[in-house]
């Protein structure tokens, strides 16, 4: 029982690390594809979030670029994590079907 819990915990840590690192790499590829300014919709979304939180001091151009990269990283990491989860479900179903 303890061994099974340890392997599951290690598996989850590896999945989280893969999604974080994969999201980081995907963010740099997305950033390389768009060398221009940040899209207006992303800028307005970040300004809205900053105003809702009450940190209007972060709304300067230097911080907005970093906040945009953080937003891209969070979305990319969630997409990589969802892809890993779907692959896990598919592999689990395939192995279960082959066993029976």
N, C-alpha and C positions, 0 to 999 in steps of 0.2 A: 504494500500500500504506500509506504513512504517513498519507495523507488519510483513508483508510478507518478506520484505527486511531484517529485523532483524532475522527472523527465518532462512532464507537462509544463512545469514552470520554466525550464530551460528552453523548451520549444517556443513558448510565448515570448520569452526574452529575445530569442533569435528572430522571430517574426517581427517584433517591434523594431529591432535594430535594422533589419533589412528594409522595412518600410521607411524608417527615418533616413537611412543612407540613400535608398533609392529615390525618395522624394527630394533629397538634397541634389542628387545628380540630375534628376529631371528638371528641377528648378533652374539649374545652370544652363541646361539645354534650351529651356523656354526663354530664358533671359538672353541667350545668344541669338535666338531667332528674331527677337524684337529689339533691335538696337536703338530705336527711337525713344520718345517719351512714353510715360505710363499712359495707358488708355484712360479716357475721361471717366468712364464708368467705374473703373477700379479706384481712381483718385477720389471720386465722390463717395464711394462706399467706405473707403478708409476715413475720409473726413467725417462722414456720418457716425462711424463707430467711435472715432476719437471724441466727437462732441457728446455722444451718448454716455461715454465713460466719464467725461468731464475733464479730459486732459487736452485742452486746446493748445497747450504749449508744444505739443508734438506735431502740430499742423504746419510746420515749416518745410520747405522743399527737401532739405537733406534727410530729415526723418521720414518723410513720406516715401522716399525711394526705398529705404530700408524696410518700412512697414509693408510696402508692396511686395518686396522679396519674401518677407515672412508670410504674407498671405499666400503667395504662390507656393511656397514650401509646404505650408499646412495643407493646401488643397492637393498638392502632388503626393504628399505622404499618405493622406487619406485614400487617394486613388490607388496607390501601390498596395496599401493595406487591404483595400477591398478586393483587388486583384488576387492577392495572396490568399485571402479567405475563400474566394470562389474556386481557386485552384485546389485548395485543401478539401473543399466540399466535393469537387469533382473526383479527386483522387480517392477520397474516402469511399465514395459511392462505387467507384470502379473496383477497388479492392474488395469491398463487401460483396459485390456481384460475382467476382471471380471466386471467392471463397465458397459461396453457396452453390 
